[in-house]
């Protein structure tokens, strides 16, 4: 499993996790699209915004390996702001390639391209 050096491990000041420390002994958690309903808590929305901001700042528009990115956090943006970058795509692999859908990010999280995280 690739560890993304320099990628924030969590949203500052919270317990919202962005990365994992070690491989899951039962294999990687599969990536699946989770529905984001309008009534989600503000803290959850801020965690999504912070995670997308970190992805954009760290990877830009280039494809990136899933590696140690937390599947629980990825699932909230998977299939929308983060999409598979390879075909066939294996949602159960730490080596799976992903990419950011820049147009979708600009529409949903317009501050993701700012130098500093602003919600």
N, C-alpha and C positions, 0 to 999 in steps of 0.2 A: 504494500500500500504506500503510495506516494504521500509524503507529508509536505504540505504547502507552506514552506518557510516564509514568515512575514505576514501570513494571513491571520487576522484577528481570531482568537479562540472563542470569543464571546462578545456580545454587545456590551460595551463599557458600562459599568454601574449596574448590571443586571446578571441574572443567571441564565439568560438565553444563549445556548451553546451554538457555535458555528462550526467547530471541528471536533473530531474524536481523537483520543490519544493512541488507541491501539485497534488492531483488527478485531472484528467480532468473531469469537470462536466458532459460531454457527454459520459463518459466512456473512457477506454484506447484506444489509437491509435493502430490499428492492426499492427502487425509486418508483413512486406512483404519484399521480397528480391528486392533490387534496384541494377541495373546494374552499375558497376564501369567501365566507359569507359577510355581508355588510355589518352584522352585529358583533363581529369579533372585537375583543378588548383592544383598547388603544395601545397597550403594551405589546400585544402580539403584532399589531400593524407596524409599530415602531421597530420591532425585531425584524420583520420582513424587509422594511426599508433599509435598515442597517446592514442586513445580510446582502441585499442586492447592491448597495453602495460599495461594500467590501469586494464583492465579485467584480464589479465594473472597474474599481480602482486597481485591483490586483491582476485581473486577466484581460480587461479591455474587450475587444471584439474577437480575439483569438480563441480557438478551441482549447479546452483545458481538460485535464484528467480529473475524474471525481475524487480520487485519492481519499484524504482524510476529512473531506467535507461531510458534515453531519447530515445523514439522510432525512432525519426528522425536519430539519430546517429546509433542506433542498426540496422536499416534497411540497412545501407551501408555494414554491415558485416554479417547480418543474412542470413543463408542458405549456407554460406561458412565457415568463421572462427568461427561463433557462430551458433550452431544448437540446435533444440529442444532436451530436455533431457527426455521427457515423451511422451507416446502415449496413448490416443490421446492428441494432443497439441492444446491449445486454444490461438491463436495469439492475442486475444482481452482481455487477462487477465493479471493483474499485478502480479498474483500468478503463472504464467506459469514458468516452470523450463527450463533453458537453460544450455548449456555446451559449452566449448571451444573445437573445433576440433584442437588438438595440432599439428598434422601433417600438416594441412592446414596453421596454424599460422606460423609454422617454415618455410614453403615454401614461404609464402607471406610477412610476417613481421618477418624476422629472429632476429631482435633486441628486440622483445617483451619479451624475457626471460632474458634480461640484467637487472642488478640491477637498473640502472638509464636509463631514457628515452633518447635514441640516435636515430636520424633519419638516 
